[in-house]
């Protein structure tokens, strides 16, 4: 498929085959460019790296970065979301091997770093979509306010400032990261 011949409504497999498709999410079959500023990208990279190191060291899960698509929305088959970081705990992927292409499983932990390009509504919709399929823990990092909003599957949430510490809670027991470390 050439970039000039992109149909108005795409299937998830079209996104995988499209040159540069890693820069897009798919919402109701329509492309949505995933734009990040340097500030939000750095925070996402930092927490993604820490999650990856923790998962490798403890064998507690597999961390994924911002180009990994998740097709885990059964009521929305033309929705592919790419969180800034995600973790699937050990034992959920067949043979604990990551698949080629998108992942059909619901991640256990999702990280979203708010960019200057994001509206509040866009972030809220993405969080709601992940909550609706049972993501256990969602961290929304705000470089602007230097805070992290922690949303749990049970509906509780807490906002941590730079004096707080992110915890893997019951999803990644033992994981901890001072919030201030995300903004240095």
HUSUL-V264524 format. One record per backbone hydrogen bond with DSSP energy under -0.5 kcal/mol. CO is the residue of the C=O (numbers start at 1). NH is the residue of the N-H. If there is no record, write none. Layout:
BEGIN
CO_NH, CO_NH
END
This chain:
BEGIN
2_5, 3_6, 11_14, 11_15, 12_16, 13_17, 14_18, 18_21, 20_23, 21_24, 23_34, 25_27, 25_32, 26_28, 26_80, 27_30, 29_10, 30_27, 32_25, 33_35, 37_41, 38_42, 39_43, 40_44, 41_45, 42_46, 43_47, 44_48, 45_49, 46_50, 47_51, 48_52, 49_53, 50_54, 51_55, 52_56, 53_57, 54_58, 55_59, 55_60, 55_61, 60_90, 62_88, 64_86, 65_68, 67_69, 69_71, 69_103, 70_72, 70_81, 72_74, 73_76, 76_79, 78_29, 78_80, 80_26, 81_70, 85_111, 86_64, 87_108, 87_109, 88_62, 89_92, 93_96, 94_97, 103_71, 108_137, 109_87, 110_139, 111_84, 111_85, 112_114, 112_141, 114_143, 115_118, 119_123, 120_124, 121_125, 122_126, 123_127, 124_128, 125_129, 126_130, 127_131, 128_132, 129_133, 130_133, 130_135, 131_134, 136_153, 137_110, 138_140, 138_151, 139_112, 139_141, 140_149, 141_114, 141_143, 142_146, 142_147, 147_142, 148_150, 148_160, 149_140, 149_151, 150_158, 151_138, 152_155, 156_152, 158_150, 158_160, 160_148, 161_164, 162_180, 164_179, 166_177, 168_171, 168_172, 172_175, 175_168, 177_166, 178_181, 179_182, 180_183, 181_184
END
